Amino acid sequence: MMPRTLRLAGLAMLVGCFAFAWASAAQVDKSTKGEPKKGQEPKKEQEPKKEQEKKEQEKKEMEPEKKAPKTLGPAEFVKVASEGALTATTLGNLAKKRASSKAVKNFAKTLLTDVKKGSKSLKTLAKKQKLKLTTKLSKQRRDQVAKLGKKRGKEFDRAFMADMIKGNKKVAAAFKDQAENGTDEDLKKFATDTLPILERNLTRAESIAAGLKSSNGMKGKDKKKNGKTR
């Protein structure tokens, strides 16, 4: 029989081998954790764009629905319409004197003619219903006119058309809403008849503004080209 000390030594070696094997297996399992199994494709990371779209969608769902703007009553509509007409008349007269572009000058003339005709109809309706017209520009409008009045030539042309686009969009929106949802039949008819004119002027204003921008861009390219050829 094998001496007791030898048996104990052999047992200790056997336990040591098992411990080493277990530690090695644990280390391999840790290093390969998260790696795809054989035959499986690695998971693709979610694209940042998709994550952003998901967050934006969640944000929209959390936000309360925006209520549509309240339809203007007869008195408020007449006030907005007459203020728009007064602003357009003031800016149109300024453009007749300051504009350098023929297209801008012609637009101003047409604008003044349209506004004069519309203002006459609005004045008749306001008088009939005893509603007050805006006869004086607000401080905001006066500041707008003063700022535009400091510009000259092509700078004036671009600024004037930008003001026309912004103003026409606001007024046209009010007229469209009044035509569809107004409570007074006379004002609804006035808004319905005037809206196509406002939309036509807005389209024309956008076209002229685009032409001015394009013309300015072409001249800038010509300057660069001439500078290179010198």
ABEGO torsion letter per residue (X at the ends): XBBAAAAAAAAAAAAAAAAAAAAAAAAAAAAABGBBBBGBBBBBBBBAAAAAAAAAAAAAAABBBBBBBBBBBAAAAAAAAAAAAAAAAAAAAAAAAABABAAAAAAAAAAAAAAAAAAAAAAAAAAAAGBBBBABBBAAAAAAAAAAAABBEAAAAAAAAAAAAAAAAAAAAAAAAAAAABABAAAAAAAAAAAAAAAAAAAAAAAAAAAAAAAAAAAAAAAAAAAAAX
